[in-house]
Amino acid sequence: MTDVRPNGPTTAPATGAEAPRGVEAPHGTQGPRNIQDLRGIEDLRETIAAELLAARARTAALTDCVGDGDLTAQHSPLMSPLVWDLAHIGNQEELWLLRNVGGRDPMHPEIDPLYDAFQHPRAERPSLPLLPPAEARAYAHDVRGRVLDLLAASPLEGAPLLEAGFAFGMIAQHEQQHDETMLITHQLRKGEPALAAPPPPPVPADAAALPAEVLIPAGPFTMGTDTEPWALDNERPAHVVDLPAFLLDTTPVTNAAYQRFIADGGYDDPHWWTPQGWEHRQRADLTAPLFWRFEDGQWLRRHFGTVEPVPLNEPVLHVSWYEADAYARWAGRRLPTEAEWEKAARHDPATGRSRRYPWGDGAPGPEHANLGQHHLRPAGAGSYPKGQSPYGVRQLIGDVWEWTASDFRSYPGFRAWPYKEYSEVFFGPEYKVLRGGCFAVAPVACRGTFRNWDYPVRRQIFAGFRTARDLERA
């Protein structure tokens, strides 16, 4: 999640935590895992604390690895200075938990406008009198200590924001999603590498035998949720969608496949592009994914400060919706709709129900998906067989955000909660939906119903895609 404010989102959207507004009851919330898995309020309290602490540890890792100059610099006009994100995390935690849930007086009301993303688009933030790094850390640390005290005393029930710890879970998601935003800033940052992580596990031997595509049969399925733990308003309510049969790529499109599109002149032929896409491709002079360059007969990329050959079997990364759509047209295919993606990811044809994740209802483990910044890159295509859906589709969760054909719209019966600026003001054709998370997304902020949205021109996000086709054309 990032702030989805005046200049639009750049990764997962903000978790309804920018400024407390009118609060209504949600459609229904649970705790961070299946509610039946929790032993009671104390178990829920421990789970919440663990999620908050995990998020803060990641925030520290992303901000302690560079000096104050890198924290206060703006590495791209599309992104905030890292120090802004650091204090914004603390400010939203104070607003929602200490003030709105705990009824506390503001700690430093004078800084509220500085960290209100509606008031200040990213391009303006370096010029603001932001808290310097030491003060930003101290403020976030002070807020967190008070929040943990509040959590220890909270009944976690009796009010809409307290039920099953919803507000605490919302803030855990908010911080983890700003961590994803900060990781994007690290990718954009010039200079020596500041981050390191082991590579993903090797591609399993059976990947070579996977079919290129799988059939998703016609029929209804339940899209969205009424009961998903800590789900946000745009994921609600659950509703039945009836789809015709379609075929879907078994894995995301790889760098090798995308290089064939480039070599065949895909960027030079307007036939493959929408009119808006072709106009943008010309204006922005797009010739390859962001961070790629062709040198000495091979494609190279800059990846977190290191220049390396583009890994052929990895899912393609840092492409806009326009590029993904053009590739799909070139390949004689199309991008899947959001509903098609979710049916492939959640529907179990044996039971007729929709799962929480492709592999079932259990929380993600390292055997299921590439999540949580444990690896700083996508895994090779065909990885994570234990995470595949009942239809045999792999890597629907983690690795890369996947562009879909769909505009960001509300579901039938949508109700804004806890405030309309989280999702409602962004519904419309200006934004395209992405699904599935990526290697930078924490499990607490990734599920089969989670919806991300962004402008179709965005490329700095960790986004790729897979393609589909209608059965009639098979």
FIBA-510913 format. One record per residue (C-alpha): residue number from 1; residue in one letter; chain; x, y, z. Coordinates in Angstrom, 3 decimals. Example, Ala and Ser with C-alpha at 12.3 -4.5 7.8 and 13.67 -1.06 7.14 Angstrom:
REM FIBA-510913
zagu drenza zado u v w
1 a A 12.300 -4.500 7.800
2 s A 13.670 -1.060 7.140
END
This chain:
REM FIBA-510913
zagu drenza zado u v w
1 m A 0.000 0.000 0.000
2 t A 1.093 3.505 -0.545
3 d A -0.829 6.714 -0.208
4 v A -3.261 6.837 -3.086
5 r A -3.586 10.536 -2.930
6 p A -3.501 13.518 -5.274
7 n A -0.962 12.077 -7.708
8 g A -2.370 8.575 -7.565
9 p A -1.101 5.273 -6.238
10 t A 2.291 3.824 -7.066
11 t A 1.838 0.424 -5.504
12 a A -0.730 -1.181 -3.271
13 p A -3.308 1.390 -2.150
14 a A -3.363 3.026 1.255
15 t A -5.193 0.982 3.842
16 g A -7.873 3.482 4.721
17 a A -5.510 5.113 7.160
18 e A -4.857 8.619 5.941
19 a A -7.268 10.571 8.143
20 p A -10.132 9.366 10.346
21 r A -13.451 10.405 8.848
22 g A -16.992 9.185 9.358
23 v A -16.863 5.691 10.826
24 e A -19.522 3.114 10.034
25 a A -19.653 -0.587 10.674
26 p A -17.965 -2.730 7.994
27 h A -19.701 -5.556 6.212
28 g A -18.012 -7.887 8.669
29 t A -14.458 -8.486 9.805
30 q A -12.456 -11.237 11.319
31 g A -8.983 -11.421 12.745
32 p A -5.748 -11.744 10.807
33 r A -6.170 -15.486 10.242
34 n A -9.207 -17.740 10.157
35 i A -11.126 -16.655 13.214
36 q A -11.656 -20.270 14.236
37 d A -7.885 -20.705 14.405
38 l A -7.593 -18.168 17.207
39 r A -7.929 -19.367 20.777
40 g A -9.519 -16.144 21.963
41 i A -8.845 -12.469 22.566
42 e A -5.367 -13.077 23.953
43 d A -4.374 -15.070 20.887
44 l A -5.732 -12.297 18.675
45 r A -3.846 -9.708 20.720
46 e A -0.588 -11.649 20.315
47 t A -1.160 -11.995 16.579
48 i A -1.772 -8.269 16.192
49 a A 1.341 -7.411 18.184
50 a A 3.412 -9.789 16.059
51 e A 2.157 -8.186 12.843
52 l A 2.862 -4.684 14.120
53 l A 6.361 -5.624 15.256
54 a A 7.148 -7.422 11.993
55 a A 6.126 -4.355 10.030
56 r A 8.265 -2.090 12.193
57 a A 11.288 -4.367 11.850
58 r A 10.955 -4.154 8.077
59 t A 10.571 -0.370 8.209
60 a A 13.763 -0.149 10.243
61 a A 15.627 -2.402 7.803
62 l A 14.592 -0.203 4.877
63 t A 15.560 3.063 6.562
64 d A 18.590 2.114 8.672
65 c A 20.523 0.814 5.648
66 v A 21.160 4.280 4.203
67 g A 22.393 7.588 5.589
68 d A 20.397 10.688 6.357
69 g A 21.139 12.157 2.940
70 d A 19.434 9.243 1.205
71 l A 16.534 9.392 3.628
72 t A 15.806 13.065 2.975
73 a A 16.471 13.048 -0.788
74 q A 13.734 12.566 -3.330
75 h A 15.003 9.772 -5.571
76 s A 12.157 10.175 -8.050
77 p A 9.370 12.753 -8.384
78 l A 6.982 9.787 -8.342
79 m A 8.016 8.881 -4.802
80 s A 8.254 10.560 -1.411
81 p A 11.522 10.984 0.446
82 l A 11.989 7.907 2.618
83 v A 11.871 10.077 5.727
84 w A 8.362 11.232 4.767
85 d A 7.147 7.625 4.643
86 l A 8.802 6.940 7.987
87 a A 6.982 9.726 9.814
88 h A 3.759 9.209 7.840
89 i A 3.617 5.629 9.125
90 g A 3.791 6.920 12.699
91 n A 1.319 9.713 12.044
92 q A -1.352 7.414 10.615
93 e A -0.844 4.996 13.482
94 e A -1.377 7.851 15.932
95 l A -4.443 9.163 14.078
96 w A -6.238 5.854 13.822
97 l A -5.194 3.968 16.934
98 l A -4.272 6.477 19.603
99 r A -6.771 9.179 18.698
100 n A -9.640 7.451 16.925
101 v A -9.623 4.149 18.822
102 g A -7.986 5.206 22.085
103 g A -9.510 8.674 22.359
104 r A -6.119 10.255 23.104
105 d A -5.200 13.873 22.485
106 p A -2.927 14.586 19.498
107 m A 0.756 14.245 20.287
108 h A 1.989 16.775 17.705
109 p A -1.012 18.209 15.840
110 e A 1.205 20.713 14.062
111 i A 2.725 17.956 11.903
112 d A -0.575 16.457 10.763
113 p A -0.764 18.585 7.572
114 l A 2.791 17.619 6.593
115 y A 1.894 13.941 6.454
116 d A -1.580 14.269 4.945
117 a A -1.095 12.875 1.456
118 f A -4.245 14.594 0.220
119 q A -2.743 17.979 1.002
120 h A 0.710 17.391 -0.433
121 p A 1.451 15.365 -3.593
122 r A 4.823 13.650 -3.686
123 a A 6.508 16.276 -5.816
124 e A 5.956 18.850 -3.042
125 r A 7.089 16.791 -0.080
126 p A 10.844 17.475 -0.190
127 s A 10.103 21.190 0.223
128 l A 8.045 20.664 3.389
129 p A 9.521 21.178 6.883
130 l A 9.564 17.419 7.489
131 l A 10.812 15.825 10.670
132 p A 14.500 14.979 10.220
133 p A 15.418 11.289 10.381
134 a A 16.230 11.094 14.098
135 e A 13.036 12.912 15.066
136 a A 10.928 10.864 12.648
137 r A 12.276 7.646 14.167
138 a A 11.702 8.910 17.697
139 y A 8.127 9.954 16.882
140 a A 7.255 6.606 15.278
141 h A 8.884 4.767 18.202
142 d A 6.932 6.806 20.763
143 v A 3.656 6.184 18.938
144 r A 4.337 2.460 18.716
145 g A 5.026 2.158 22.439
146 r A 1.733 3.830 23.270
147 v A -0.097 1.681 20.706
148 l A 1.219 -1.525 22.267
149 d A -0.010 -0.300 25.647
150 l A -3.399 0.454 24.091
151 l A -3.494 -2.987 22.489
152 a A -2.762 -4.672 25.802
153 a A -5.807 -2.998 27.351
154 s A -8.161 -3.131 24.373
155 p A -11.187 -5.469 24.477
156 l A -10.878 -5.880 20.668
157 e A -14.648 -5.864 20.436
158 g A -17.626 -3.642 21.151
159 a A -17.062 -1.026 18.418
160 p A -16.741 -1.340 14.630
161 l A -13.062 -0.436 14.481
162 l A -12.282 -2.722 17.420
163 e A -14.070 -5.857 16.250
164 a A -11.438 -8.550 15.761
165 g A -8.813 -5.824 16.002
166 f A -9.726 -4.390 12.599
167 a A -8.107 -0.989 13.123
168 f A -4.884 -2.576 14.370
169 g A -4.832 -4.905 11.367
170 m A -5.504 -1.979 9.056
171 i A -2.464 -0.189 10.448
172 a A -0.258 -3.286 10.174
173 q A -1.230 -3.483 6.506
174 h A -0.655 0.232 6.057
175 e A 2.905 0.056 7.345
176 q A 3.789 -3.051 5.347
177 q A 2.456 -1.477 2.197
178 h A 4.452 1.690 2.778
179 d A 7.413 -0.624 3.193
180 e A 6.681 -1.843 -0.325
181 t A 6.617 1.777 -1.448
182 m A 9.979 2.371 0.204
183 l A 11.393 -0.711 -1.506
184 i A 10.326 0.804 -4.830
185 t A 12.217 3.944 -3.823
186 h A 15.289 1.816 -3.165
187 q A 14.989 0.388 -6.692
188 l A 14.802 3.922 -8.099
189 r A 17.661 5.148 -5.932
190 k A 21.032 5.605 -7.626
191 g A 24.254 4.626 -5.901
192 e A 25.678 1.608 -4.152
193 p A 23.368 -1.301 -3.270
194 a A 21.885 -0.974 0.204
195 l A 19.819 -4.162 0.386
196 a A 20.574 -7.850 0.043
197 a A 18.560 -11.060 0.163
198 p A 19.050 -14.679 -0.890
199 p A 17.684 -15.758 -4.275
200 p A 14.327 -17.534 -4.491
201 p A 14.377 -21.324 -4.454
202 p A 15.226 -22.988 -7.774
203 v A 12.480 -23.714 -10.252
204 p A 11.105 -27.235 -9.623
205 a A 11.834 -29.965 -12.131
206 d A 8.190 -30.317 -13.132
207 a A 8.001 -26.745 -14.391
208 a A 9.360 -27.748 -17.792
209 a A 6.362 -30.017 -18.345
210 l A 3.709 -27.474 -17.400
211 p A 1.136 -26.652 -20.067
212 a A 1.345 -23.116 -21.438
213 e A -2.256 -22.445 -20.456
214 v A -5.085 -24.010 -18.509
215 l A -8.823 -24.073 -19.038
216 i A -11.036 -22.286 -16.538
217 p A -14.514 -23.729 -17.159
218 a A -17.645 -21.635 -17.492
219 g A -19.853 -21.086 -14.478
220 p A -20.481 -18.955 -11.414
221 f A -18.150 -18.317 -8.495
222 t A -18.156 -16.093 -5.425
223 m A -16.021 -12.993 -5.907
224 g A -15.037 -10.687 -3.044
225 t A -15.660 -11.357 0.622
226 d A -17.905 -10.732 3.592
227 t A -15.706 -12.549 6.089
228 e A -12.067 -12.276 4.991
229 p A -9.783 -11.208 7.863
230 w A -9.083 -7.485 7.822
231 a A -10.427 -7.070 4.287
232 l A -10.740 -3.495 3.056
233 d A -13.874 -1.882 1.716
234 n A -13.173 -2.384 -1.986
235 e A -12.900 -6.169 -1.442
236 r A -16.491 -6.247 -0.174
237 p A -19.166 -7.526 -0.408
238 a A -19.105 -11.115 -1.635
239 h A -21.156 -11.522 -4.808
240 v A -21.696 -14.169 -7.472
241 v A -20.151 -13.673 -10.903
242 d A -20.932 -16.015 -13.799
243 l A -18.137 -16.238 -16.371
244 p A -17.810 -17.973 -19.729
245 a A -14.957 -20.439 -20.111
246 f A -11.513 -19.027 -20.866
247 l A -7.889 -20.096 -21.059
248 l A -5.257 -18.537 -18.810
249 d A -1.458 -18.632 -18.810
250 t A -0.154 -21.166 -16.301
251 t A 2.597 -18.743 -15.228
252 p A 3.259 -15.027 -15.634
253 v A 4.838 -13.874 -18.898
254 t A 8.621 -14.222 -18.693
255 n A 11.461 -11.925 -19.668
256 a A 12.364 -14.324 -22.494
257 a A 8.860 -14.118 -23.951
258 y A 8.835 -10.349 -23.592
259 q A 12.186 -10.073 -25.380
260 r A 10.590 -11.819 -28.367
261 f A 7.940 -9.095 -28.408
262 i A 10.677 -6.455 -28.456
263 a A 12.702 -8.267 -31.137
264 d A 9.604 -8.546 -33.345
265 g A 9.178 -4.771 -33.293
266 g A 6.397 -4.729 -30.732
267 y A 7.314 -1.248 -29.571
268 d A 7.371 0.070 -33.150
269 d A 4.025 -1.158 -34.442
270 p A 0.946 0.883 -33.398
271 h A -1.250 -2.058 -34.419
272 w A -0.626 -3.706 -31.049
273 w A -1.316 -0.640 -28.929
274 t A -4.483 1.167 -27.889
275 p A -4.577 4.761 -29.192
276 q A -3.853 6.054 -25.698
277 g A -1.119 3.481 -25.228
278 w A 0.564 4.322 -28.528
279 e A 0.446 8.027 -27.707
280 h A 2.058 7.344 -24.348
281 r A 4.632 4.956 -25.844
282 q A 5.729 7.727 -28.241
283 r A 5.630 10.541 -25.706
284 a A 7.565 8.551 -23.079
285 d A 9.851 6.950 -25.708
286 l A 9.214 3.450 -24.364
287 t A 11.398 0.778 -25.942
288 a A 11.706 -1.853 -23.175
289 p A 10.698 -2.400 -19.536
290 l A 11.896 0.197 -17.067
291 f A 15.521 -0.305 -15.941
292 w A 16.403 -2.360 -19.070
293 r A 19.090 -1.455 -21.609
294 f A 20.580 -3.285 -24.588
295 e A 24.361 -3.470 -24.527
296 d A 26.929 -5.675 -26.270
297 g A 24.268 -7.899 -27.762
298 q A 22.297 -8.599 -24.593
299 w A 19.625 -7.089 -22.418
300 l A 20.812 -5.799 -19.031
301 r A 18.834 -4.344 -16.158
302 r A 19.560 -2.299 -13.070
303 h A 18.238 -4.163 -10.060
304 f A 18.587 -2.566 -6.613
305 g A 21.857 -0.900 -7.541
306 t A 23.384 -3.811 -9.439
307 v A 23.522 -4.144 -13.223
308 e A 22.916 -7.733 -14.356
309 p A 21.806 -9.677 -17.425
310 v A 18.034 -9.895 -17.590
311 p A 17.096 -13.358 -16.186
312 l A 15.230 -15.065 -19.004
313 n A 12.964 -17.295 -16.902
314 e A 11.834 -14.673 -14.403
315 p A 8.429 -13.028 -14.842
316 v A 8.819 -9.716 -16.614
317 l A 8.806 -6.769 -14.217
318 h A 8.386 -2.982 -14.404
319 v A 5.997 -2.836 -17.351
320 s A 3.007 -0.539 -17.613
321 w A -0.541 -1.626 -18.359
322 y A -0.149 -0.248 -21.862
323 e A 2.904 -2.449 -22.452
324 a A 1.205 -5.519 -21.004
325 d A -1.860 -4.921 -23.166
326 a A 0.270 -4.446 -26.297
327 y A 2.177 -7.673 -25.627
328 a A -1.083 -9.575 -25.161
329 r A -2.419 -8.282 -28.483
330 w A 0.852 -9.158 -30.227
331 a A 0.609 -12.685 -28.794
332 g A -2.958 -13.058 -30.116
333 r A -4.305 -12.969 -26.584
334 r A -5.611 -10.452 -24.060
335 l A -5.239 -9.503 -20.427
336 p A -7.592 -11.373 -18.091
337 t A -10.368 -9.471 -16.412
338 e A -10.221 -9.009 -12.676
339 a A -13.060 -11.512 -12.228
340 e A -11.266 -14.085 -14.379
341 w A -8.102 -13.667 -12.348
342 e A -9.955 -14.136 -9.062
343 k A -11.861 -17.185 -10.262
344 a A -8.608 -18.816 -11.381
345 a A -7.040 -17.961 -8.022
346 r A -9.856 -18.776 -5.581
347 h A -12.558 -21.023 -7.021
348 d A -12.449 -24.678 -6.056
349 p A -14.437 -26.639 -8.656
350 a A -14.630 -29.677 -6.370
351 t A -16.538 -27.842 -3.655
352 g A -17.869 -24.793 -5.477
353 r A -16.534 -22.453 -2.799
354 s A -13.992 -19.677 -3.035
355 r A -10.789 -20.168 -1.063
356 r A -8.757 -17.508 0.687
357 y A -5.715 -18.361 -1.436
358 p A -5.054 -20.560 -4.469
359 w A -3.758 -23.401 -2.267
360 g A -6.549 -23.232 0.303
361 d A -7.454 -21.274 3.418
362 g A -4.178 -21.581 5.340
363 a A -1.867 -18.612 5.699
364 p A 0.932 -18.272 3.117
365 g A 4.148 -20.133 3.838
366 p A 7.485 -20.076 2.007
367 e A 6.414 -23.180 0.126
368 h A 3.364 -21.393 -1.290
369 a A 4.501 -18.025 -2.583
370 n A 7.281 -15.467 -2.882
371 l A 6.162 -12.773 -0.435
372 g A 7.492 -10.521 2.299
373 q A 10.746 -9.260 0.742
374 h A 12.511 -12.487 1.663
375 h A 13.863 -12.403 -1.892
376 l A 14.475 -9.234 -3.858
377 r A 13.233 -10.658 -7.147
378 p A 10.510 -12.855 -8.607
379 a A 11.040 -16.608 -8.642
380 g A 11.413 -18.368 -11.965
381 a A 8.288 -19.195 -13.928
382 g A 6.708 -22.425 -12.727
383 s A 7.863 -22.104 -9.125
384 y A 5.826 -22.919 -6.015
385 p A 3.845 -25.999 -7.090
386 k A 2.369 -26.204 -3.568
387 g A 0.859 -22.771 -4.126
388 q A -0.963 -23.516 -7.349
389 s A -4.716 -23.193 -7.698
390 p A -7.085 -26.158 -8.179
391 y A -6.961 -25.399 -11.904
392 g A -3.170 -25.785 -11.957
393 v A -2.314 -22.075 -12.288
394 r A 0.939 -21.119 -10.555
395 q A 2.314 -17.962 -8.958
396 l A -1.019 -16.182 -8.695
397 i A 0.086 -14.891 -5.296
398 g A 3.460 -13.189 -4.897
399 d A 6.320 -12.656 -7.378
400 v A 4.745 -9.846 -9.484
401 w A 1.615 -7.756 -9.347
402 e A -0.472 -8.759 -12.354
403 w A -2.188 -6.175 -14.515
404 t A -5.767 -7.054 -15.436
405 a A -8.008 -5.687 -18.170
406 s A -10.417 -4.205 -15.630
407 d A -10.977 -0.645 -14.544
408 f A -11.127 -0.072 -10.787
409 r A -14.851 -0.211 -9.961
410 s A -16.944 -0.868 -6.895
411 y A -18.620 -4.219 -6.318
412 p A -22.436 -4.428 -6.245
413 g A -23.538 -3.353 -2.786
414 f A -20.250 -1.577 -2.013
415 r A -20.230 0.595 1.098
416 a A -17.310 2.892 1.881
417 w A -15.688 2.124 5.220
418 p A -14.070 3.487 7.274
419 y A -14.044 6.534 4.957
420 k A -14.796 7.214 1.322
421 e A -11.352 8.536 0.390
422 y A -9.813 5.102 0.758
423 s A -11.392 3.604 -2.376
424 e A -14.544 5.357 -3.495
425 v A -12.949 8.505 -4.902
426 f A -10.712 6.383 -7.168
427 f A -13.401 4.266 -8.816
428 g A -13.510 4.826 -12.545
429 p A -11.682 4.278 -15.831
430 e A -8.550 6.220 -14.870
431 y A -7.130 3.277 -12.904
432 k A -6.496 -0.333 -13.845
433 v A -6.665 -3.180 -11.344
434 l A -3.655 -5.294 -10.390
435 r A -3.938 -8.553 -8.505
436 g A -1.907 -11.099 -6.583
437 g A 0.788 -9.132 -4.802
438 c A 4.511 -9.429 -5.490
439 f A 7.756 -10.380 -3.785
440 a A 7.642 -7.061 -1.908
441 v A 4.177 -7.583 -0.395
442 a A 3.808 -8.875 3.155
443 p A 1.414 -11.790 3.736
444 v A -0.724 -9.651 6.051
445 a A -1.454 -7.386 3.079
446 c A -1.935 -10.060 0.429
447 r A -4.896 -12.374 -0.156
448 g A -7.018 -13.712 -2.952
449 t A -9.483 -10.836 -2.667
450 f A -6.981 -7.972 -2.332
451 r A -7.306 -5.299 -5.015
452 n A -4.562 -2.911 -6.068
453 w A -5.017 -0.156 -8.610
454 d A -2.801 2.256 -10.496
455 y A -2.540 4.437 -13.545
456 p A -1.921 2.475 -16.763
457 v A 1.344 4.394 -17.317
458 r A 2.999 3.261 -14.076
459 r A 6.195 1.227 -14.451
460 q A 8.216 1.669 -11.266
461 i A 5.874 -0.678 -9.405
462 f A 6.726 -4.381 -9.206
463 a A 4.187 -5.261 -11.883
464 g A 4.057 -7.919 -14.577
465 f A 1.148 -9.839 -16.111
466 r A -0.186 -13.047 -17.587
467 t A -2.468 -13.390 -20.594
468 a A -5.767 -15.079 -21.391
469 r A -7.910 -15.936 -24.381
470 d A -11.525 -16.789 -25.042
471 l A -12.364 -20.445 -25.486
472 e A -14.034 -19.789 -28.834
473 r A -10.694 -18.685 -30.192
474 a A -8.811 -21.731 -28.909
END
